Amino acid sequence: EYLRFNGTTYSFADLYSGAAAQGDGNAPVFTSPASASVAENTSGTVYTATATDTDTPVTFALGSSKDEGLFSITSSGVLSFSSAPDFEAPADSYGVAGDNLYQVDIIATDNVGSQSTQSLDLSVTNINDNAPTITSSSNLSVQTGVTGTIYTASATDADGDTATFSLGSAKDESLFNITANGALSFINPPDYNNPTDAYGTPGDNIYQVDIIADDGNQSDTQEVS
């Protein structure tokens, strides 16, 4: 069967192939979520874009006006950071810069060129990947016979975790107590004329202890004398 139009004869096969090439005129519809979260230091896939369309296949690409320069995406929609994100050193710049909310436009294109765009908000979350750092002094002096707190340990933690303190066991620690918040004291008041220190040079009135700051995952140790 044939159809003649404006002096040209078309077969039904010609008409069908032409309709197929034009597609249904509908753009892809995203089925993947518009927001997601990922832990810092993640490498590899952080999100997978998906979309439906009768004119398959659908391919994916990134826009260029937001944080897209920090990412790569495959034609099948697999999104990854070019460099693993660091919560303590955020690189996002779109919107509120440095808020660990990365925003990208993902573009879906079907096989006849129809496109749709989805804005993705990707939040980077914090993990405990930094050890505390003891910031208090490593030496002090006290009067003979002193009682109560003689020293208070302090520490910072880039993850914002609170460190708890304890004593080591290899030096003069058995002569001391320490609280979880770092208050150090002699168990018995020291006597200058009868020193009980044993580590290093015994009896030289230099008491040496290791103080440990622990955030529940990592720790830092400082010798205090």
Secondary structure, DSSP 8 states (H G I E B T S, - for coil): -EEEETTEEEEHHHHHHHHHHH--S---EE-S-SEEEEETT--SEEEE--EE-SS---EEEE-SSSSGGGEEE-TT-EEEESS---TTS----SSSTTSSEEEEEEEEE-TTS-EEEEEEEEEEE----S--EE-S-S-----TT--SEEEE--EE-TT----EEEE-SSSSGGGEEE-TT-EEEESS---TTS----SSSTTSS---EEEEEE-SS-EEEEEE-
